[in-house]
């Protein structure tokens, strides 16, 4: 943990970018292992994605609102 505290901010931003890039690659590479996805699983994944996007929009708007107060 102390290693992170002694690093340059630009380098830490680079590491954070690599981490998010890696998570995106791993998450999207999962589709190559499935030939067919059941309709129920597809509906579950779509519902989860919609929930994440609604939550992101809500918290983004809430942050803007509290910034104005």
PDB file with SEQRES, HELIX, SHEET and CRYST1 records, atoms N, CA, C and O in Angstrom:
SEQRES   1 A   69  UNK UNK UNK UNK UNK UNK UNK UNK UNK UNK UNK UNK UNK          
SEQRES   2 A   69  UNK UNK UNK UNK UNK UNK UNK UNK UNK UNK UNK UNK UNK          
SEQRES   3 A   69  UNK UNK UNK UNK UNK UNK UNK UNK UNK UNK UNK UNK UNK          
SEQRES   4 A   69  UNK UNK UNK UNK UNK UNK UNK UNK UNK UNK UNK UNK UNK          
SEQRES   5 A   69  UNK UNK UNK UNK UNK UNK UNK UNK UNK UNK UNK UNK UNK          
SEQRES   6 A   69  UNK UNK UNK UNK                                              
HELIX    1 AA1 UNK A    2  UNK A    5  1                                   4    
HELIX    2 AA2 UNK A    9  UNK A   29  1                                  21    
HELIX    3 AA3 UNK A   30  UNK A   33  5                                   4    
HELIX    4 AA4 UNK A   39  UNK A   68  1                                  30    
CRYST1    1.000    1.000    1.000  90.00  90.00  90.00 P 1           1          
ATOM      1  N   UNK A   1       0.815  -1.193   0.000  1.00  0.00           N  
ATOM      2  CA  UNK A   1       0.000   0.000   0.000  1.00  0.00           C  
ATOM      3  C   UNK A   1       0.860   1.259   0.000  1.00  0.00           C  
ATOM      4  O   UNK A   1       0.513   2.242  -0.654  1.00  0.00           O  
ATOM      5  N   UNK A   2       1.958   1.243   0.712  1.00  0.00           N  
ATOM      6  CA  UNK A   2       2.810   2.431   0.738  1.00  0.00           C  
ATOM      7  C   UNK A   2       3.476   2.662  -0.615  1.00  0.00           C  
ATOM      8  O   UNK A   2       3.880   3.781  -0.932  1.00  0.00           O  
ATOM      9  N   UNK A   3       3.588   1.602  -1.409  1.00  0.00           N  
ATOM     10  CA  UNK A   3       4.165   1.750  -2.739  1.00  0.00           C  
ATOM     11  C   UNK A   3       3.324   2.717  -3.574  1.00  0.00           C  
ATOM     12  O   UNK A   3       3.863   3.550  -4.303  1.00  0.00           O  
ATOM     13  N   UNK A   4       1.975   2.597  -3.458  1.00  0.00           N  
ATOM     14  CA  UNK A   4       1.084   3.482  -4.207  1.00  0.00           C  
ATOM     15  C   UNK A   4       1.219   4.933  -3.764  1.00  0.00           C  
ATOM     16  O   UNK A   4       1.135   5.845  -4.586  1.00  0.00           O  
ATOM     17  N   UNK A   5       1.425   5.148  -2.488  1.00  0.00           N  
ATOM     18  CA  UNK A   5       1.494   6.508  -1.966  1.00  0.00           C  
ATOM     19  C   UNK A   5       2.728   7.258  -2.442  1.00  0.00           C  
ATOM     20  O   UNK A   5       2.754   8.488  -2.429  1.00  0.00           O  
ATOM     21  N   UNK A   6       3.749   6.523  -2.862  1.00  0.00           N  
ATOM     22  CA  UNK A   6       5.000   7.155  -3.270  1.00  0.00           C  
ATOM     23  C   UNK A   6       5.141   7.264  -4.789  1.00  0.00           C  
ATOM     24  O   UNK A   6       6.209   7.623  -5.284  1.00  0.00           O  
ATOM     25  N   UNK A   7       4.082   6.961  -5.527  1.00  0.00           N  
ATOM     26  CA  UNK A   7       4.153   6.999  -6.988  1.00  0.00           C  
ATOM     27  C   UNK A   7       3.635   8.327  -7.530  1.00  0.00           C  
ATOM     28  O   UNK A   7       2.883   9.043  -6.868  1.00  0.00           O  
ATOM     29  N   UNK A   8       4.055   8.628  -8.742  1.00  0.00           N  
ATOM     30  CA  UNK A   8       3.612   9.816  -9.447  1.00  0.00           C  
ATOM     31  C   UNK A   8       2.124   9.677  -9.784  1.00  0.00           C  
ATOM     32  O   UNK A   8       1.653   8.579 -10.079  1.00  0.00           O  
ATOM     33  N   UNK A   9       1.396  10.777  -9.738  1.00  0.00           N  
ATOM     34  CA  UNK A   9      -0.044  10.756  -9.994  1.00  0.00           C  
ATOM     35  C   UNK A   9      -0.342  10.330 -11.433  1.00  0.00           C  
ATOM     36  O   UNK A   9      -1.314   9.615 -11.679  1.00  0.00           O  
ATOM     37  N   UNK A  10       0.471  10.756 -12.362  1.00  0.00           N  
ATOM     38  CA  UNK A  10       0.270  10.391 -13.760  1.00  0.00           C  
ATOM     39  C   UNK A  10       0.461   8.888 -13.939  1.00  0.00           C  
ATOM     40  O   UNK A  10      -0.292   8.252 -14.676  1.00  0.00           O  
ATOM     41  N   UNK A  11       1.448   8.324 -13.281  1.00  0.00           N  
ATOM     42  CA  UNK A  11       1.677   6.881 -13.352  1.00  0.00           C  
ATOM     43  C   UNK A  11       0.508   6.119 -12.741  1.00  0.00           C  
ATOM     44  O   UNK A  11       0.103   5.086 -13.275  1.00  0.00           O  
ATOM     45  N   UNK A  12      -0.037   6.606 -11.637  1.00  0.00           N  
ATOM     46  CA  UNK A  12      -1.192   5.955 -11.015  1.00  0.00           C  
ATOM     47  C   UNK A  12      -2.419   6.032 -11.917  1.00  0.00           C  
ATOM     48  O   UNK A  12      -3.199   5.082 -11.982  1.00  0.00           O  
ATOM     49  N   UNK A  13      -2.595   7.151 -12.611  1.00  0.00           N  
ATOM     50  CA  UNK A  13      -3.699   7.271 -13.567  1.00  0.00           C  
ATOM     51  C   UNK A  13      -3.514   6.282 -14.712  1.00  0.00           C  
ATOM     52  O   UNK A  13      -4.481   5.691 -15.192  1.00  0.00           O  
ATOM     53  N   UNK A  14      -2.276   6.106 -15.143  1.00  0.00           N  
ATOM     54  CA  UNK A  14      -1.979   5.124 -16.187  1.00  0.00           C  
ATOM     55  C   UNK A  14      -2.318   3.714 -15.724  1.00  0.00           C  
ATOM     56  O   UNK A  14      -2.921   2.945 -16.472  1.00  0.00           O  
ATOM     57  N   UNK A  15      -1.937   3.369 -14.494  1.00  0.00           N  
ATOM     58  CA  UNK A  15      -2.269   2.048 -13.951  1.00  0.00           C  
ATOM     59  C   UNK A  15      -3.778   1.851 -13.833  1.00  0.00           C  
ATOM     60  O   UNK A  15      -4.288   0.769 -14.126  1.00  0.00           O  
ATOM     61  N   UNK A  16      -4.488   2.883 -13.409  1.00  0.00           N  
ATOM     62  CA  UNK A  16      -5.943   2.788 -13.311  1.00  0.00           C  
ATOM     63  C   UNK A  16      -6.560   2.579 -14.689  1.00  0.00           C  
ATOM     64  O   UNK A  16      -7.511   1.812 -14.836  1.00  0.00           O  
ATOM     65  N   UNK A  17      -6.027   3.253 -15.689  1.00  0.00           N  
ATOM     66  CA  UNK A  17      -6.507   3.061 -17.054  1.00  0.00           C  
ATOM     67  C   UNK A  17      -6.250   1.654 -17.555  1.00  0.00           C  
ATOM     68  O   UNK A  17      -7.106   1.059 -18.210  1.00  0.00           O  
ATOM     69  N   UNK A  18      -5.072   1.115 -17.250  1.00  0.00           N  
ATOM     70  CA  UNK A  18      -4.775  -0.271 -17.633  1.00  0.00           C  
ATOM     71  C   UNK A  18      -5.708  -1.251 -16.941  1.00  0.00           C  
ATOM     72  O   UNK A  18      -6.141  -2.233 -17.544  1.00  0.00           O  
ATOM     73  N   UNK A  19      -6.020  -0.988 -15.677  1.00  0.00           N  
ATOM     74  CA  UNK A  19      -6.923  -1.867 -14.935  1.00  0.00           C  
ATOM     75  C   UNK A  19      -8.314  -1.861 -15.555  1.00  0.00           C  
ATOM     76  O   UNK A  19      -8.901  -2.923 -15.761  1.00  0.00           O  
ATOM     77  N   UNK A  20      -8.849  -0.676 -15.854  1.00  0.00           N  
ATOM     78  CA  UNK A  20     -10.188  -0.621 -16.444  1.00  0.00           C  
ATOM     79  C   UNK A  20     -10.189  -1.203 -17.854  1.00  0.00           C  
ATOM     80  O   UNK A  20     -11.166  -1.829 -18.262  1.00  0.00           O  
ATOM     81  N   UNK A  21      -9.108  -1.004 -18.599  1.00  0.00           N  
ATOM     82  CA  UNK A  21      -8.996  -1.600 -19.920  1.00  0.00           C  
ATOM     83  C   UNK A  21      -9.009  -3.127 -19.819  1.00  0.00           C  
ATOM     84  O   UNK A  21      -9.689  -3.804 -20.590  1.00  0.00           O  
ATOM     85  N   UNK A  22      -8.253  -3.654 -18.862  1.00  0.00           N  
ATOM     86  CA  UNK A  22      -8.205  -5.102 -18.675  1.00  0.00           C  
ATOM     87  C   UNK A  22      -9.549  -5.678 -18.269  1.00  0.00           C  
ATOM     88  O   UNK A  22      -9.942  -6.741 -18.749  1.00  0.00           O  
ATOM     89  N   UNK A  23     -10.251  -4.989 -17.393  1.00  0.00           N  
ATOM     90  CA  UNK A  23     -11.584  -5.454 -16.986  1.00  0.00           C  
ATOM     91  C   UNK A  23     -12.543  -5.461 -18.169  1.00  0.00           C  
ATOM     92  O   UNK A  23     -13.355  -6.376 -18.306  1.00  0.00           O  
ATOM     93  N   UNK A  24     -12.455  -4.454 -19.017  1.00  0.00           N  
ATOM     94  CA  UNK A  24     -13.311  -4.395 -20.202  1.00  0.00           C  
ATOM     95  C   UNK A  24     -12.989  -5.533 -21.155  1.00  0.00           C  
ATOM     96  O   UNK A  24     -13.898  -6.158 -21.702  1.00  0.00           O  
ATOM     97  N   UNK A  25     -11.722  -5.808 -21.358  1.00  0.00           N  
ATOM     98  CA  UNK A  25     -11.314  -6.892 -22.257  1.00  0.00           C  
ATOM     99  C   UNK A  25     -11.792  -8.239 -21.733  1.00  0.00           C  
ATOM    100  O   UNK A  25     -12.334  -9.043 -22.491  1.00  0.00           O  
ATOM    101  N   UNK A  26     -11.597  -8.488 -20.450  1.00  0.00           N  
ATOM    102  CA  UNK A  26     -12.017  -9.768 -19.863  1.00  0.00           C  
ATOM    103  C   UNK A  26     -13.534  -9.911 -19.934  1.00  0.00           C  
ATOM    104  O   UNK A  26     -14.046 -10.977 -20.278  1.00  0.00           O  
ATOM    105  N   UNK A  27     -14.243  -8.850 -19.613  1.00  0.00           N  
ATOM    106  CA  UNK A  27     -15.706  -8.905 -19.645  1.00  0.00           C  
ATOM    107  C   UNK A  27     -16.259  -9.130 -21.037  1.00  0.00           C  
ATOM    108  O   UNK A  27     -17.232  -9.863 -21.214  1.00  0.00           O  
ATOM    109  N   UNK A  28     -15.643  -8.502 -22.023  1.00  0.00           N  
ATOM    110  CA  UNK A  28     -16.143  -8.670 -23.384  1.00  0.00           C  
ATOM    111  C   UNK A  28     -15.663  -9.974 -24.019  1.00  0.00           C  
ATOM    112  O   UNK A  28     -16.303 -10.469 -24.947  1.00  0.00           O  
ATOM    113  N   UNK A  29     -14.563 -10.538 -23.549  1.00  0.00           N  
ATOM    114  CA  UNK A  29     -14.047 -11.789 -24.114  1.00  0.00           C  
ATOM    115  C   UNK A  29     -14.885 -12.994 -23.712  1.00  0.00           C  
ATOM    116  O   UNK A  29     -14.771 -14.058 -24.321  1.00  0.00           O  
ATOM    117  N   UNK A  30     -15.719 -12.839 -22.702  1.00  0.00           N  
ATOM    118  CA  UNK A  30     -16.555 -13.952 -22.250  1.00  0.00           C  
ATOM    119  C   UNK A  30     -17.486 -14.427 -23.360  1.00  0.00           C  
ATOM    120  O   UNK A  30     -17.826 -15.609 -23.413  1.00  0.00           O  
ATOM    121  N   UNK A  31     -17.906 -13.521 -24.252  1.00  0.00           N  
ATOM    122  CA  UNK A  31     -18.856 -13.900 -25.298  1.00  0.00           C  
ATOM    123  C   UNK A  31     -18.269 -14.925 -26.263  1.00  0.00           C  
ATOM    124  O   UNK A  31     -19.021 -15.628 -26.938  1.00  0.00           O  
ATOM    125  N   UNK A  32     -16.961 -15.024 -26.344  1.00  0.00           N  
ATOM    126  CA  UNK A  32     -16.358 -15.979 -27.263  1.00  0.00           C  
ATOM    127  C   UNK A  32     -16.476 -17.420 -26.773  1.00  0.00           C  
ATOM    128  O   UNK A  32     -16.232 -18.350 -27.542  1.00  0.00           O  
ATOM    129  N   UNK A  33     -16.843 -17.620 -25.516  1.00  0.00           N  
ATOM    130  CA  UNK A  33     -16.952 -18.965 -24.966  1.00  0.00           C  
ATOM    131  C   UNK A  33     -18.363 -19.520 -25.020  1.00  0.00           C  
ATOM    132  O   UNK A  33     -18.576 -20.680 -24.666  1.00  0.00           O  
ATOM    133  N   UNK A  34     -19.331 -18.728 -25.452  1.00  0.00           N  
ATOM    134  CA  UNK A  34     -20.717 -19.173 -25.504  1.00  0.00           C  
ATOM    135  C   UNK A  34     -21.215 -19.133 -26.942  1.00  0.00           C  
ATOM    136  O   UNK A  34     -21.125 -18.105 -27.614  1.00  0.00           O  
ATOM    137  N   UNK A  35     -21.742 -20.265 -27.406  1.00  0.00           N  
ATOM    138  CA  UNK A  35     -22.325 -20.312 -28.743  1.00  0.00           C  
ATOM    139  C   UNK A  35     -23.772 -19.837 -28.705  1.00  0.00           C  
ATOM    140  O   UNK A  35     -24.193 -19.013 -29.518  1.00  0.00           O  
ATOM    141  N   UNK A  36     -24.517 -20.365 -27.757  1.00  0.00           N  
ATOM    142  CA  UNK A  36     -25.929 -20.012 -27.628  1.00  0.00           C  
ATOM    143  C   UNK A  36     -26.213 -19.579 -26.202  1.00  0.00           C  
ATOM    144  O   UNK A  36     -25.732 -20.190 -25.247  1.00  0.00           O  
ATOM    145  N   UNK A  37     -26.993 -18.527 -26.068  1.00  0.00           N  
ATOM    146  CA  UNK A  37     -27.399 -18.039 -24.754  1.00  0.00           C  
ATOM    147  C   UNK A  37     -28.911 -18.138 -24.685  1.00  0.00           C  
ATOM    148  O   UNK A  37     -29.614 -17.714 -25.602  1.00  0.00           O  
ATOM    149  N   UNK A  38     -29.403 -18.695 -23.601  1.00  0.00           N  
ATOM    150  CA  UNK A  38     -30.852 -18.831 -23.463  1.00  0.00           C  
ATOM    151  C   UNK A  38     -31.501 -17.459 -23.362  1.00  0.00           C  
ATOM    152  O   UNK A  38     -30.871 -16.480 -22.962  1.00  0.00           O  
ATOM    153  N   UNK A  39     -32.760 -17.413 -23.729  1.00  0.00           N  
ATOM    154  CA  UNK A  39     -33.499 -16.142 -23.692  1.00  0.00           C  
ATOM    155  C   UNK A  39     -33.585 -15.602 -22.263  1.00  0.00           C  
ATOM    156  O   UNK A  39     -33.506 -14.392 -22.048  1.00  0.00           O  
ATOM    157  N   UNK A  40     -33.747 -16.501 -21.286  1.00  0.00           N  
ATOM    158  CA  UNK A  40     -33.857 -16.076 -19.891  1.00  0.00           C  
ATOM    159  C   UNK A  40     -32.551 -15.432 -19.416  1.00  0.00           C  
ATOM    160  O   UNK A  40     -32.581 -14.388 -18.766  1.00  0.00           O  
ATOM    161  N   UNK A  41     -31.411 -16.044 -19.734  1.00  0.00           N  
ATOM    162  CA  UNK A  41     -30.121 -15.475 -19.349  1.00  0.00           C  
ATOM    163  C   UNK A  41     -29.880 -14.139 -20.048  1.00  0.00           C  
ATOM    164  O   UNK A  41     -29.332 -13.212 -19.452  1.00  0.00           O  
ATOM    165  N   UNK A  42     -30.286 -14.045 -21.297  1.00  0.00           N  
ATOM    166  CA  UNK A  42     -30.140 -12.798 -22.032  1.00  0.00           C  
ATOM    167  C   UNK A  42     -30.991 -11.698 -21.394  1.00  0.00           C  
ATOM    168  O   UNK A  42     -30.544 -10.556 -21.288  1.00  0.00           O  
ATOM    169  N   UNK A  43     -32.205 -12.031 -20.972  1.00  0.00           N  
ATOM    170  CA  UNK A  43     -33.062 -11.054 -20.293  1.00  0.00           C  
ATOM    171  C   UNK A  43     -32.468 -10.620 -18.959  1.00  0.00           C  
ATOM    172  O   UNK A  43     -32.555  -9.447 -18.596  1.00  0.00           O  
ATOM    173  N   UNK A  44     -31.864 -11.554 -18.225  1.00  0.00           N  
ATOM    174  CA  UNK A  44     -31.236 -11.224 -16.941  1.00  0.00           C  
ATOM    175  C   UNK A  44     -30.067 -10.270 -17.158  1.00  0.00           C  
ATOM    176  O   UNK A  44     -29.934  -9.274 -16.447  1.00  0.00           O  
ATOM    177  N   UNK A  45     -29.222 -10.573 -18.139  1.00  0.00           N  
ATOM    178  CA  UNK A  45     -28.071  -9.709 -18.401  1.00  0.00           C  
ATOM    179  C   UNK A  45     -28.504  -8.326 -18.879  1.00  0.00           C  
ATOM    180  O   UNK A  45     -27.906  -7.319 -18.502  1.00  0.00           O  
ATOM    181  N   UNK A  46     -29.545  -8.279 -19.709  1.00  0.00           N  
ATOM    182  CA  UNK A  46     -30.032  -6.991 -20.190  1.00  0.00           C  
ATOM    183  C   UNK A  46     -30.637  -6.180 -19.048  1.00  0.00           C  
ATOM    184  O   UNK A  46     -30.443  -4.966 -18.975  1.00  0.00           O  
ATOM    185  N   UNK A  47     -31.366  -6.843 -18.161  1.00  0.00           N  
ATOM    186  CA  UNK A  47     -31.934  -6.157 -17.003  1.00  0.00           C  
ATOM    187  C   UNK A  47     -30.859  -5.611 -16.083  1.00  0.00           C  
ATOM    188  O   UNK A  47     -30.994  -4.506 -15.557  1.00  0.00           O  
ATOM    189  N   UNK A  48     -29.803  -6.368 -15.885  1.00  0.00           N  
ATOM    190  CA  UNK A  48     -28.690  -5.897 -15.058  1.00  0.00           C  
ATOM    191  C   UNK A  48     -28.028  -4.671 -15.689  1.00  0.00           C  
ATOM    192  O   UNK A  48     -27.724  -3.698 -14.998  1.00  0.00           O  
ATOM    193  N   UNK A  49     -27.808  -4.724 -16.995  1.00  0.00           N  
ATOM    194  CA  UNK A  49     -27.181  -3.597 -17.689  1.00  0.00           C  
ATOM    195  C   UNK A  49     -28.053  -2.347 -17.609  1.00  0.00           C  
ATOM    196  O   UNK A  49     -27.546  -1.242 -17.416  1.00  0.00           O  
ATOM    197  N   UNK A  50     -29.357  -2.523 -17.757  1.00  0.00           N  
ATOM    198  CA  UNK A  50     -30.268  -1.381 -17.652  1.00  0.00           C  
ATOM    199  C   UNK A  50     -30.236  -0.809 -16.242  1.00  0.00           C  
ATOM    200  O   UNK A  50     -30.236   0.410 -16.070  1.00  0.00           O  
ATOM    201  N   UNK A  51     -30.207  -1.668 -15.238  1.00  0.00           N  
ATOM    202  CA  UNK A  51     -30.142  -1.201 -13.857  1.00  0.00           C  
ATOM    203  C   UNK A  51     -28.872  -0.426 -13.570  1.00  0.00           C  
ATOM    204  O   UNK A  51     -28.904   0.584 -12.867  1.00  0.00           O  
ATOM    205  N   UNK A  52     -27.764  -0.886 -14.104  1.00  0.00           N  
ATOM    206  CA  UNK A  52     -26.494  -0.178 -13.917  1.00  0.00           C  
ATOM    207  C   UNK A  52     -26.551   1.195 -14.574  1.00  0.00           C  
ATOM    208  O   UNK A  52     -26.100   2.179 -13.987  1.00  0.00           O  
ATOM    209  N   UNK A  53     -27.098   1.273 -15.779  1.00  0.00           N  
ATOM    210  CA  UNK A  53     -27.171   2.558 -16.470  1.00  0.00           C  
ATOM    211  C   UNK A  53     -28.115   3.526 -15.770  1.00  0.00           C  
ATOM    212  O   UNK A  53     -27.825   4.720 -15.697  1.00  0.00           O  
ATOM    213  N   UNK A  54     -29.238   3.037 -15.254  1.00  0.00           N  
ATOM    214  CA  UNK A  54     -30.163   3.905 -14.516  1.00  0.00           C  
ATOM    215  C   UNK A  54     -29.500   4.402 -13.239  1.00  0.00           C  
ATOM    216  O   UNK A  54     -29.613   5.579 -12.899  1.00  0.00           O  
ATOM    217  N   UNK A  55     -28.813   3.520 -12.534  1.00  0.00           N  
ATOM    218  CA  UNK A  55     -28.125   3.930 -11.307  1.00  0.00           C  
ATOM    219  C   UNK A  55     -27.037   4.957 -11.611  1.00  0.00           C  
ATOM    220  O   UNK A  55     -26.877   5.922 -10.864  1.00  0.00           O  
ATOM    221  N   UNK A  56     -26.293   4.764 -12.689  1.00  0.00           N  
ATOM    222  CA  UNK A  56     -25.245   5.724 -13.058  1.00  0.00           C  
ATOM    223  C   UNK A  56     -25.849   7.082 -13.386  1.00  0.00           C  
ATOM    224  O   UNK A  56     -25.310   8.116 -12.991  1.00  0.00           O  
ATOM    225  N   UNK A  57     -26.956   7.082 -14.101  1.00  0.00           N  
ATOM    226  CA  UNK A  57     -27.616   8.352 -14.428  1.00  0.00           C  
ATOM    227  C   UNK A  57     -28.139   9.030 -13.177  1.00  0.00           C  
ATOM    228  O   UNK A  57     -28.004  10.244 -13.020  1.00  0.00           O  
ATOM    229  N   UNK A  58     -28.735   8.251 -12.288  1.00  0.00           N  
ATOM    230  CA  UNK A  58     -29.288   8.810 -11.056  1.00  0.00           C  
ATOM    231  C   UNK A  58     -28.192   9.424 -10.197  1.00  0.00           C  
ATOM    232  O   UNK A  58     -28.327  10.556  -9.732  1.00  0.00           O  
ATOM    233  N   UNK A  59     -27.112   8.688  -9.987  1.00  0.00           N  
ATOM    234  CA  UNK A  59     -26.045   9.202  -9.128  1.00  0.00           C  
ATOM    235  C   UNK A  59     -25.319  10.369  -9.774  1.00  0.00           C  
ATOM    236  O   UNK A  59     -24.834  11.257  -9.074  1.00  0.00           O  
ATOM    237  N   UNK A  60     -25.236  10.381 -11.089  1.00  0.00           N  
ATOM    238  CA  UNK A  60     -24.633  11.524 -11.772  1.00  0.00           C  
ATOM    239  C   UNK A  60     -25.491  12.773 -11.583  1.00  0.00           C  
ATOM    240  O   UNK A  60     -24.968  13.855 -11.318  1.00  0.00           O  
ATOM    241  N   UNK A  61     -26.805  12.621 -11.720  1.00  0.00           N  
ATOM    242  CA  UNK A  61     -27.708  13.758 -11.527  1.00  0.00           C  
ATOM    243  C   UNK A  61     -27.724  14.194 -10.067  1.00  0.00           C  
ATOM    244  O   UNK A  61     -27.795  15.390  -9.781  1.00  0.00           O  
ATOM    245  N   UNK A  62     -27.661  13.247  -9.146  1.00  0.00           N  
ATOM    246  CA  UNK A  62     -27.662  13.582  -7.721  1.00  0.00           C  
ATOM    247  C   UNK A  62     -26.404  14.364  -7.357  1.00  0.00           C  
ATOM    248  O   UNK A  62     -26.470  15.320  -6.585  1.00  0.00           O  
ATOM    249  N   UNK A  63     -25.273  13.968  -7.901  1.00  0.00           N  
ATOM    250  CA  UNK A  63     -24.031  14.692  -7.635  1.00  0.00           C  
ATOM    251  C   UNK A  63     -24.091  16.117  -8.148  1.00  0.00           C  
ATOM    252  O   UNK A  63     -23.597  17.035  -7.494  1.00  0.00           O  
ATOM    253  N   UNK A  64     -24.690  16.310  -9.309  1.00  0.00           N  
ATOM    254  CA  UNK A  64     -24.840  17.663  -9.844  1.00  0.00           C  
ATOM    255  C   UNK A  64     -25.772  18.488  -8.981  1.00  0.00           C  
ATOM    256  O   UNK A  64     -25.535  19.676  -8.763  1.00  0.00           O  
ATOM    257  N   UNK A  65     -26.835  17.863  -8.488  1.00  0.00           N  
ATOM    258  CA  UNK A  65     -27.792  18.572  -7.646  1.00  0.00           C  
ATOM    259  C   UNK A  65     -27.142  19.033  -6.349  1.00  0.00           C  
ATOM    260  O   UNK A  65     -27.302  20.186  -5.947  1.00  0.00           O  
ATOM    261  N   UNK A  66     -26.417  18.147  -5.698  1.00  0.00           N  
ATOM    262  CA  UNK A  66     -25.789  18.515  -4.433  1.00  0.00           C  
ATOM    263  C   UNK A  66     -24.650  19.510  -4.635  1.00  0.00           C  
ATOM    264  O   UNK A  66     -24.300  20.249  -3.715  1.00  0.00           O  
ATOM    265  N   UNK A  67     -24.080  19.531  -5.820  1.00  0.00           N  
ATOM    266  CA  UNK A  67     -23.053  20.518  -6.106  1.00  0.00           C  
ATOM    267  C   UNK A  67     -23.624  21.927  -6.222  1.00  0.00           C  
ATOM    268  O   UNK A  67     -22.916  22.910  -6.004  1.00  0.00           O  
ATOM    269  N   UNK A  68     -24.907  22.020  -6.565  1.00  0.00           N  
ATOM    270  CA  UNK A  68     -25.546  23.328  -6.691  1.00  0.00           C  
ATOM    271  C   UNK A  68     -25.995  23.889  -5.355  1.00  0.00           C  
ATOM    272  O   UNK A  68     -26.142  25.102  -5.210  1.00  0.00           O  
ATOM    273  N   UNK A  69     -26.215  23.023  -4.382  1.00  0.00           N  
ATOM    274  CA  UNK A  69     -26.721  23.477  -3.078  1.00  0.00           C  
ATOM    275  C   UNK A  69     -25.649  24.150  -2.254  1.00  0.00           C  
ATOM    276  O   UNK A  69     -25.914  24.587  -1.134  1.00  0.00           O  
TER     277      UNK A  69                                                      
END                                                                             
